[in-house]
Every structure is written in C-alpha cells, then in structure tokens.
C-alpha cells in the first residue's frame, strides 16, 4: 500500500504522489537563483520555520492532535536534527557549490540509502536487481561527484590522490549533497518511529520548526547580510520554496511515508532530478559534462531497478513483515470496534414436570 485508503479513492491521487517531487525539483531551481543574494543557512531556516508554522496551522484546521509525552518529543527532536538541521544545512551549503539540476540528482540518490536501511530495519528483500541497482548507483554517483580529471586519469594512468585532492573533494557541493541525501534517507525511515508516538502531520510541522532554529542560530553567528540584498523576485522565489517546496511537499511526503511501503514511495524520487534538470536548463542555462550526464543516467536507472526489483524478479506477490503488520493492524482495530457486548435478560421459570 502506497497511499492510505481515503487518499487512494481520490481521482487525483497520482498527482498528489508526484507533487512532492515536482515541487522539490522546481524549488531547487528557485533556491539556486536566490543564493547569490543571501546566505545558505539563513535560507535553509526560511525554508523550515515558516513552513513548519503553516503545517501546524493546517494540522489544527484538520483536527490533528498535538504531540504528547516525552517519548513523542524525543523522537520529534531526533527527527528535527536529522531531517531538519542536517539535511537542510547540507542542502543549502551544497547548492552554493553545485548546480540546481546536479544538486537535485545528488539529493535524490537517497532511495539507495533507504533500500539499505529498509533491509536492515524492516527486512525488505533486495535481490539481484536491487543489488545491481546499488552497483549502478555507486558508479553513477562517482561519475557525478568525482572531478572529471580524476576519472580520466584513473583510466589512463591511475589516480594520483593527494591530501589536497581529498580536501577539495570533501569541500565540493556534490559531497555535501550526498550527506544531505543520507540525512533525508534516515529521516524518511525515522518518520515510521515518530508516528508510533505522534500524528505524522503535526510531527512534520514541529520537526521543521525545531530543525530550523539551529540553522538560524548558526547563521546569526557565522553569516552576515542575510536579507539586505534580497529583491522582489528573490522574496517570491523564497516564498515559493517555503510554501510549495517545503510546507506542501514535505507535508504530503511524510504523510504518505507514515503508512505503506517506503520503497514504493521512494521509487518516485527519480522524477525530482528530471524536473530540476528541465527547469535548470530553461531558467538557469545549466550544462553538465558528458561524464556527469552518464552518471545522471546510471543513477536514475539504479533508482528504478532498486524500487522495481520485485516486479523485475517476478515476485509481485511478495509481502514483507512490515507490510503485513500495517495491513493487519487496521483490520484488527476495525474488528474490535465491531464486536460490541450484547446483554441478554434471562428469566427464571417454574420447573415443568413431564408425565
């Protein structure tokens, strides 16, 4: 199950599933245009805190309960640290050093990490096609993240790796994007544990607020002139990234991720770099090198193989333990609600003597 039952009956349910990835891809382009006029950590906080407030307002109108108890707030705090502070921090700093389309490709390699985490935590089957996809993913990410000179020298005469090379590599935007992808993958898995103690919509709103506060705190110390150079078009782009790229996109994504198959939901993530590359080319005139295009292609193929591994392997009827639990729990609850106690009045009668 990928959508909850109520959502799956909607005629526009497929559009709702695609919406987060379209919004993330276009928001990546909008953020890239604002970066020269502001600072990355401040912009990351803008994407989180106002969006979190909007989600909490929406949760109140929807009648969603607020988190209660120390266990719920501890899970939300961990969720905020990983998916809020670390993910948005790495994402914003990485965007300064890489293109919007390339950055989106790096971010959306996170299904590779989700597959491994799901294997470890939920015992999801990977199989031949899944491992093949992981191998292609590592190759694709290497072609995208490593400098072209390293790859060419490696095949020509071997790579000469120096300390300076490694410092340049880990300071590049591509590796920051990989760290952001890993943070998002862990956050995607964490939502399952968070939802055991809190409502997914309310938890998403609070984790964005709590995750954005440290970013603004660090920005106030290490950055300057965060908003002095922003123009009208920049505020429009920030508003789009905040409302559509954060509030709506993350609200939908974590709502869907709170139930059903994480792997099935993550399979749609490969659409995000397609949207980002398209709009990056249209509005920012971004161009990738031939090796990076090969890496993009291999990365998208790997994500497809990983998330379609059961279909390709002829195991359409395979159901994981986690999916069985997700299916059985609502059924048991519904059955319990239907079994209402019935009181019967028993009237005593005089004994009857038969002849």
C-alpha positions in Angstrom: 0.0 0.0 0.0 1.4 3.3 -1.0 -1.5 5.6 -0.1 -3.9 5.5 2.7 -7.3 4.1 1.7 -9.0 7.5 1.9 -6.4 9.1 -0.4 -6.3 6.2 -2.9 -10.0 6.8 -3.7 -9.3 10.4 -4.9 -9.3 10.8 -8.7 -6.2 13.0 -8.5 -4.3 10.6 -6.1 -1.5 10.0 -8.7 -0.9 13.8 -8.9 -0.7 14.0 -5.2 2.0 11.3 -5.2 4.0 13.1 -7.9 3.5 16.6 -6.4 6.3 16.5 -3.7 8.9 15.5 -6.3 7.8 18.1 -8.8 7.8 20.8 -6.1 11.2 19.8 -4.8 12.8 19.9 -8.2 11.4 23.3 -9.0 12.1 24.7 -5.6 15.8 23.6 -6.1 15.9 25.9 -9.1 14.2 28.8 -7.2 16.7 28.4 -4.3 19.7 28.5 -6.7 18.5 31.8 -8.0 18.3 33.3 -4.5 21.6 32.0 -3.2 23.8 34.9 -4.7 21.7 37.5 -2.7 21.5 35.8 0.7 23.3 33.2 2.8 22.8 29.4 2.7 22.0 28.7 6.4 19.6 31.7 6.6 17.8 30.5 3.5 17.6 26.9 4.9 15.9 28.3 8.1 13.5 30.3 5.9 12.5 27.0 4.2 11.8 25.3 7.5 10.4 27.6 10.2 7.7 29.4 8.3 6.7 26.2 6.5 6.5 24.3 9.8 4.2 27.0 11.1 2.0 26.7 8.1 1.8 22.9 8.5 0.8 23.3 12.2 -1.9 25.7 11.2 -3.2 23.2 8.6 -3.0 20.4 11.3 -5.1 22.5 13.6 -7.8 23.0 10.9 -7.7 19.3 10.2 -8.2 18.4 13.9 -4.8 16.6 14.2 -3.7 16.0 17.8 -0.5 17.7 19.1 2.4 15.5 20.4 2.1 14.4 24.0 4.7 12.8 26.3 8.4 12.8 26.5 8.8 9.8 24.0 7.0 11.7 21.3 9.1 14.9 21.7 12.3 12.9 21.9 11.6 11.2 18.5 10.5 14.6 17.0 13.7 16.2 18.3 15.8 13.4 16.7 13.7 13.7 13.5 14.3 17.5 13.5 18.1 17.2 14.0 18.5 14.7 11.1 15.9 15.7 8.6 15.7 19.4 9.5 19.1 20.8 10.6 21.4 18.4 8.9 19.5 17.8 5.7 18.6 21.4 5.0 22.1 22.6 6.2 23.9 20.3 3.9 21.5 21.0 1.1 21.9 24.8 1.3 25.7 24.7 1.6 25.8 22.2 -1.3 23.7 24.4 -3.5 26.3 27.2 -3.2 28.9 24.9 -4.8 26.9 23.0 -7.4 24.1 23.4 -10.0 20.5 23.1 -9.1 19.9 20.2 -11.5 23.0 18.3 -10.4 22.2 19.0 -6.8 18.8 17.5 -7.2 20.3 14.4 -8.8 22.6 14.0 -5.8 19.8 14.6 -3.3 17.5 12.1 -5.0 20.0 9.3 -4.7 18.6 8.8 -1.2 16.5 5.8 -2.3 19.8 3.9 -2.4 20.2 4.6 1.3 16.5 3.9 2.0 16.8 0.5 0.4 19.8 -0.4 2.7 18.1 1.0 5.8 14.8 -0.9 4.9 16.8 -4.1 4.5 18.4 -3.6 7.9 15.3 -2.4 9.9 12.4 -3.9 8.0 14.0 -6.9 6.3 12.9 -5.8 2.9 14.0 -8.1 0.0 16.6 -6.6 -2.3 17.5 -9.5 -4.6 19.7 -9.5 -7.8 18.0 -6.5 -9.4 18.3 -4.5 -6.2 22.0 -5.2 -5.8 22.6 -4.5 -9.5 20.8 -1.1 -9.0 23.0 -0.4 -6.0 26.1 -1.1 -8.0 25.0 1.2 -10.8 24.1 3.8 -8.3 27.6 3.8 -6.8 29.0 4.1 -10.3 26.6 6.9 -11.2 27.3 8.9 -8.1 31.0 8.5 -8.6 30.7 9.9 -12.2 28.7 12.8 -10.9 30.6 13.6 -7.7 34.3 13.0 -8.7 36.1 15.5 -10.8 36.3 14.5 -14.5 40.1 14.7 -14.3 40.2 12.1 -11.6 38.1 9.7 -13.6 40.1 10.2 -16.8 43.4 9.9 -15.0 42.3 6.8 -13.3 41.5 5.0 -16.5 44.6 6.4 -18.2 47.4 6.1 -15.7 45.8 5.7 -12.3 44.6 8.5 -10.0 47.2 10.4 -8.0 45.3 11.1 -4.7 46.9 13.7 -2.5 45.7 15.4 0.7 44.8 18.5 -1.3 42.7 16.4 -3.7 40.7 14.9 -0.8 40.2 18.3 0.8 38.9 19.7 -2.5 36.7 16.7 -2.9 35.0 16.9 0.5 34.6 20.7 0.2 32.7 20.3 -3.1 29.0 20.7 -3.3 28.5 17.2 -4.6 29.6 15.5 -1.4 27.6 17.9 0.7 24.6 16.8 -1.4 25.4 13.2 -0.7 25.4 13.9 3.0 22.1 15.7 2.6 20.7 12.7 0.7 21.8 10.4 3.6 20.2 12.7 6.1 17.0 12.7 4.2 17.1 8.9 3.9 17.4 8.5 7.6 14.7 11.0 8.2 12.4 9.0 5.8 12.9 5.9 7.9 12.6 7.9 11.2 9.0 9.0 10.4 7.8 5.4 10.9 9.1 5.5 14.5 7.9 9.1 15.1 4.4 8.1 14.0 4.2 5.5 16.8 4.1 8.4 19.3 2.7 11.4 17.4 0.5 12.3 14.4 2.6 12.5 11.2 1.3 15.9 10.1 1.8 17.6 13.5 5.2 15.9 13.9 6.3 17.1 10.4 5.4 20.7 11.4 7.2 20.6 14.7 10.3 18.9 13.3 10.6 21.7 10.7 10.4 24.4 13.4 12.8 22.7 15.8 15.2 21.8 12.9 15.2 25.4 11.6 16.0 27.2 14.8 19.7 25.9 15.0 20.2 26.9 11.4 19.1 30.5 12.1 21.2 30.4 15.3 24.4 29.4 13.4 23.5 31.9 10.6 23.4 34.8 13.1 26.9 33.9 14.3 28.8 33.0 11.1 26.8 34.8 8.4 26.0 38.5 7.7 23.8 40.5 5.4 21.3 37.7 5.1 18.4 39.8 3.7 19.8 43.2 2.8 20.5 42.3 -0.9 17.2 40.4 -1.5 14.9 41.9 -4.2 11.3 41.4 -5.0 11.9 38.4 -7.3 14.0 36.8 -4.5 11.2 37.1 -2.0 8.8 35.5 -4.5 11.3 32.6 -5.0 11.8 32.2 -1.3 8.0 32.2 -0.8 7.6 29.5 -3.5 10.4 27.4 -1.9 8.8 27.8 1.5 5.1 27.3 0.8 5.3 24.8 -2.1 8.8 23.3 -1.8 8.6 22.8 2.0 5.2 23.0 3.6 3.1 21.3 0.9 5.9 19.0 -0.4 7.1 17.7 3.0 3.6 17.6 4.4 2.5 15.3 1.5 5.7 13.2 1.5 5.8 12.4 5.2 2.0 11.8 5.3 2.4 9.2 2.6 5.6 7.8 4.2 3.8 7.3 7.6 2.0 4.3 6.1 2.5 1.8 3.3 5.8 0.9 1.6 8.7 3.3 1.9 10.4 1.7 -1.0 7.3 2.2 -3.3 7.1 5.9 -2.3 10.8 6.4 -2.8 10.6 5.0 -6.3 9.0 8.2 -7.4 12.0 10.2 -6.2 13.8 9.8 -9.6 11.3 12.2 -11.0 12.7 15.1 -9.0 16.0 15.5 -10.9 14.1 15.3 -14.2 12.1 18.3 -13.2 15.1 20.1 -11.7 17.3 19.5 -14.8 14.5 20.6 -17.1 13.8 23.9 -15.2 17.5 24.4 -14.5 18.2 24.3 -18.2 15.2 26.6 -19.0 15.8 29.3 -16.4 19.5 29.0 -15.4 21.1 27.6 -18.7 22.9 24.9 -16.7 25.0 22.4 -18.7 26.5 19.1 -17.4 29.7 17.5 -18.7 29.3 14.3 -20.7 30.6 12.1 -17.8 28.1 13.8 -15.5 25.3 13.0 -17.9 26.3 9.4 -17.9 26.3 9.5 -14.1 22.9 11.0 -14.1 21.6 8.3 -16.4 23.1 5.5 -14.4 21.8 7.0 -11.1 18.2 7.2 -12.5 18.4 3.6 -13.8 19.8 2.4 -10.5 16.9 4.0 -8.6 14.4 2.4 -10.9 16.0 -1.0 -10.6 16.0 -0.9 -6.8 12.4 0.2 -6.4 11.1 -2.1 -9.2 13.2 -5.1 -8.1 10.2 -7.3 -7.1 8.5 -6.8 -10.4 11.6 -7.4 -12.4 12.4 -10.5 -10.3 8.9 -11.9 -10.7 8.0 -11.6 -7.1 4.9 -9.4 -7.3 3.1 -11.4 -4.6 5.9 -11.0 -2.0 4.7 -9.2 1.1 7.2 -8.1 3.8 6.6 -8.5 7.5 6.2 -4.7 7.9 3.5 -4.6 5.2 1.6 -7.4 6.9 1.7 -5.6 10.2 0.5 -2.4 8.5 -2.4 -4.3 6.9 -3.4 -6.4 9.9 -3.4 -3.6 12.5 -6.3 -1.6 11.0 -8.2 -4.8 10.4 -7.8 -5.9 14.0 -8.8 -2.5 15.2 -11.9 -2.4 13.0 -12.9 -5.9 14.1 -12.5 -4.9 17.8 -14.8 -1.9 17.2 -17.5 -4.1 15.6 -17.6 -6.6 18.5 -20.0 -4.8 20.8 -21.1 -6.6 24.0 -24.7 -7.8 24.0 -26.7 -8.1 27.2 -29.4 -10.8 27.4 -32.0 -11.0 30.0 -32.6 -14.5 31.4 -35.9 -15.0 33.2 -36.3 -17.9 35.6 -39.3 -20.2 35.0 -41.1 -22.8 37.1 -39.8 -26.4 36.6 -42.1 -28.4 34.3 -42.9 -32.0 35.3 -43.4 -34.2 32.3 -45.9 -37.2 32.7 
